[in-house]
Amino acid sequence: MARVLTAGKGTREGEVLAFIAEAVREDGAAAVPAECAPVLARDARCRPDADGCFRFRWPACPVACGCVERAAALVLLALCLPALTVTALLVLLCDGWPIVFRQERFGFRGRPFVVYKFRTMDRRAETLHARLQRRRRTDGRLFKLERDPRVTRLGTLLRRTFVDELPQLVNVVRGEMRLVGPRPLPASDLDHYTQPAHALRLEGVPGMTGLW
């Protein structure tokens, strides 16, 4: 059983919650905003304490849960094979080679792995990256542009439909990612994670979809 502490209102976006989360983690607990308390109360795995905390029962066998998710990803990969084939041909015909974009990312506890996506950007994207840093929309740690000029026309469609993420099912099958989790960080973004609380992001297995 793990203890879950709820922080007061207004700390969702602030550094206060991050500080609390870092402090209570050493005590085997986790901190969440007070707004999440009703959600926790409805969770059958949570039990409220007299001191206003919750006790959360983790899955009995996380290894088994991981195996089930990898098996599900394998089934999804087989079902998506026609879409993967058509998308690969479209990328090749519209934008040329390479079809798949590969990049080293950092996952659970900072372990490096190669993530796979259909290429949605111009082949010069990496060389343009530094120039575009000044135009980025970010919270101070993540590189993200509102309208990225490196994205191709086909790439825009693939991103809107999330089809470009389908090759990451391979990463899920290999156990490097989950279907849902924090996005895996590239080295350029990881360098901005200088505070101890920032390392909490690496305590979870990265996912194909989830909050940035």
C-alpha positions in Angstrom: 0.0 0.0 0.0 1.3 3.5 -0.9 0.2 6.7 0.8 -1.2 9.5 -1.4 -1.2 13.1 0.0 -3.5 15.7 -1.5 -2.1 19.3 -1.8 -4.2 22.4 -1.5 -5.9 24.2 -4.4 -3.7 26.4 -6.6 -0.7 24.0 -6.5 -1.5 22.0 -9.6 0.8 24.1 -11.8 3.1 25.5 -9.2 6.5 24.4 -7.9 4.9 23.9 -4.5 3.3 20.6 -5.5 6.6 19.5 -7.2 8.4 20.2 -3.9 5.9 18.3 -1.9 6.0 15.4 -4.3 9.8 15.2 -4.0 9.6 15.3 -0.2 7.0 12.7 0.3 8.4 10.3 -2.2 11.3 9.6 0.2 8.6 8.5 2.7 7.0 6.1 0.2 4.1 8.4 -0.6 2.9 10.5 -3.5 1.3 13.9 -3.8 -1.6 14.9 -6.0 -3.7 18.2 -6.2 -6.7 18.4 -4.0 -8.9 18.5 -7.1 -8.0 14.9 -7.7 -9.3 13.7 -4.3 -12.9 13.0 -5.5 -11.4 10.8 -8.3 -9.2 8.9 -5.8 -12.2 8.5 -3.5 -14.1 6.7 -6.3 -11.2 4.4 -7.0 -11.7 0.9 -5.5 -8.0 0.6 -4.9 -7.9 3.7 -2.7 -8.8 3.8 1.0 -9.1 7.2 2.9 -7.1 7.6 6.1 -8.2 9.6 9.2 -5.4 12.1 8.5 -6.8 13.1 5.1 -4.5 10.9 3.1 -5.4 8.0 0.8 -3.8 4.6 0.7 -3.5 3.3 -2.8 -3.2 -0.4 -3.5 -0.8 -1.0 -6.4 -1.5 -3.9 -8.9 -0.7 -7.2 -7.3 1.7 -8.2 -10.1 3.0 -5.3 -12.2 5.0 -7.7 -14.2 1.9 -9.5 -15.3 0.2 -6.2 -16.1 3.1 -5.3 -18.3 2.9 -8.6 -20.1 -0.8 -8.2 -20.8 -0.1 -4.7 -22.2 2.6 -6.0 -24.4 0.4 -8.8 -25.7 -2.4 -6.2 -26.4 0.1 -4.1 -28.3 1.1 -7.1 -30.4 -2.6 -7.7 -31.3 -3.0 -4.0 -32.1 0.1 -4.1 -34.3 -1.4 -7.0 -36.3 -4.7 -5.2 -36.7 -3.1 -2.0 -37.8 -0.8 -3.7 -40.3 -2.9 -2.5 -43.3 -2.9 1.1 -42.1 0.9 0.9 -41.4 1.5 -0.4 -44.9 -0.6 2.3 -46.6 1.0 5.0 -44.5 4.5 3.8 -45.3 3.7 3.9 -49.0 2.3 7.4 -48.7 5.3 8.7 -46.9 7.6 7.2 -49.5 5.7 8.6 -52.4 5.1 12.1 -51.0 8.3 12.8 -49.0 10.8 10.1 -50.0 13.1 8.2 -47.7 13.4 7.6 -44.8 9.9 6.4 -44.0 10.4 5.9 -40.2 11.9 8.5 -37.9 14.2 7.1 -35.3 15.4 9.0 -32.3 17.0 8.2 -29.0 14.7 9.0 -26.1 14.9 8.5 -22.3 12.4 6.4 -20.5 11.9 4.8 -17.1 14.6 6.0 -14.7 16.5 7.7 -17.6 17.2 4.5 -19.6 17.8 5.3 -23.3 16.0 3.6 -26.1 15.1 4.3 -29.7 11.6 5.5 -30.4 9.9 4.9 -33.8 7.4 7.2 -35.6 6.4 7.7 -39.2 8.4 10.7 -40.5 6.3 13.8 -40.5 9.0 16.4 -40.9 11.4 17.7 -43.6 14.6 15.7 -43.8 16.5 18.8 -42.6 14.4 18.9 -39.4 17.3 18.2 -37.1 19.5 20.9 -38.6 16.7 23.5 -38.2 16.0 22.5 -34.6 18.4 25.0 -33.0 17.2 27.9 -35.2 13.6 27.3 -34.1 14.4 27.2 -30.4 13.7 30.9 -30.2 10.1 30.4 -31.5 9.1 27.6 -29.3 6.0 27.4 -27.0 7.2 25.7 -23.9 6.9 25.5 -20.1 10.7 26.0 -19.9 11.6 22.4 -20.3 9.8 21.0 -23.4 10.4 22.0 -27.0 7.1 22.4 -28.8 6.0 24.8 -31.6 2.5 25.9 -32.2 3.1 25.9 -36.0 6.2 24.0 -36.9 7.4 24.8 -40.4 9.4 21.6 -40.5 6.2 19.5 -40.7 5.2 18.3 -44.2 1.6 18.4 -45.6 1.2 14.7 -45.1 2.9 14.9 -41.7 0.2 17.4 -40.6 -2.5 14.9 -41.5 -0.7 12.0 -39.8 -0.2 14.1 -36.6 -3.9 15.1 -36.5 -5.0 11.5 -36.8 -2.1 10.2 -34.5 -1.3 7.6 -37.2 2.4 8.7 -37.0 2.5 7.2 -33.5 1.5 3.7 -34.6 5.1 2.4 -35.0 5.6 3.0 -31.3 3.5 -0.2 -30.8 6.8 -1.9 -31.5 8.3 0.0 -28.5 5.4 -1.2 -26.3 5.9 -4.8 -27.5 9.6 -4.5 -26.5 8.6 -3.2 -23.1 10.2 0.2 -23.6 6.9 2.1 -23.5 3.3 1.7 -22.4 0.1 2.5 -24.2 -0.5 5.4 -21.8 2.1 7.3 -19.9 4.3 10.5 -20.0 5.9 11.2 -23.4 9.5 10.0 -23.7 12.0 12.8 -23.6 14.7 13.5 -26.2 18.2 14.5 -24.9 17.7 18.1 -25.8 14.7 18.4 -23.5 16.2 16.2 -20.7 19.0 18.8 -20.4 16.5 21.3 -19.1 15.4 19.1 -16.2 17.7 20.6 -13.6 15.5 20.5 -10.5 15.2 17.4 -8.3 11.4 17.4 -8.7 11.8 17.2 -12.5 13.2 13.7 -12.2 9.8 12.5 -11.1 8.8 12.4 -14.7 11.3 9.6 -15.3 9.8 7.5 -12.5 7.1 6.4 -14.9 7.3 4.2 -18.0 6.8 6.5 -21.1 3.6 6.0 -23.1 2.3 6.4 -26.6 -0.3 8.8 -25.4 -0.6 10.9 -22.4 0.1 14.4 -20.9 3.3 16.1 -22.0 
